[in-house]
């Protein structure tokens, strides 16, 4: 599925029940694979029934919105 950045952001905003997304450049932490990533790196997949799925970019990770935390950066 090819998406524009604006469409992808809108899908995030409409689909993530845990966090608000203001931009695709926001950083998240995948609790399953213990790594940081940007929203623009998330894989967006559409199944044969037309349902949209969001997946972590790490190989073999089934992480989704429930697994992605807003990281706490400390100086």
C-alpha positions as a printed Julia matrix, in Angstrom:
75×3 Matrix{Float64}:
   0.0     0.0    0.0
   1.43    3.35  -1.04
   0.54    6.23   1.25
   1.32    9.89   1.28
   2.74   11.23   4.54
  -0.48   13.12   5.2
  -2.66   10.04   4.69
  -0.39    7.91   6.89
  -0.5    10.5    9.69
  -4.29   10.68   9.43
  -4.52    6.88   9.7
  -2.36    7.01  12.85
  -4.5     9.76  14.35
  -7.71    7.87  13.62
  -6.43    4.43  14.66
  -4.17    4.78  17.72
  -6.36    4.57  20.84
  -3.35    4.99  23.19
  -1.45    8.07  22.02
  -1.93   11.19  19.97
   0.18   11.66  16.83
   0.97   15.21  15.69
   3.67   14.31  13.17
   5.28   11.23  11.61
   8.63   12.43  13.01
   7.57   11.56  16.56
   9.75    8.98  18.28
   8.28    5.86  19.83
   9.84    2.98  21.76
   8.83   -0.59  20.87
   8.48   -2.49  24.16
   8.67   -5.83  22.34
  11.98   -5.27  20.56
  13.43   -2.55  22.8
  14.24    0.0   20.12
  13.41    3.56  19.1
  11.84    4.46  15.77
   9.99    7.25  13.99
   6.35    7.13  13.03
   7.3     7.41   9.37
   9.11    4.05   9.68
   5.99    2.12  10.73
   4.73   -0.42   8.2
   1.12    0.05   7.14
  -0.46   -3.09   5.69
  -3.87   -3.79   4.23
  -5.27   -7.33   4.41
  -7.47   -9.04   1.83
 -10.6    -7.67   3.55
  -9.33   -4.1    3.38
  -8.51   -3.85   7.11
  -5.48   -1.66   7.89
  -2.73   -3.0   10.19
   0.2    -1.11  11.68
   3.41   -3.02  12.37
   6.77   -2.34  13.94
   9.55   -1.99  11.41
  11.77   -4.62  13.08
  11.98   -7.97  11.31
   9.48  -10.51  12.73
   8.05   -8.05  15.27
   4.27   -8.0   15.5
   4.32   -4.89  17.69
   1.58   -2.34  17.25
   0.12    0.74  18.91
  -0.32   -1.01  22.27
   3.42   -1.85  22.34
   4.69    1.58  21.32
   5.5     3.95  24.13
   6.41    7.62  24.11
  10.05    7.61  25.25
  11.12    9.69  28.2
  14.32   11.52  27.29
  16.33   12.96  30.16
  19.21   15.38  29.93
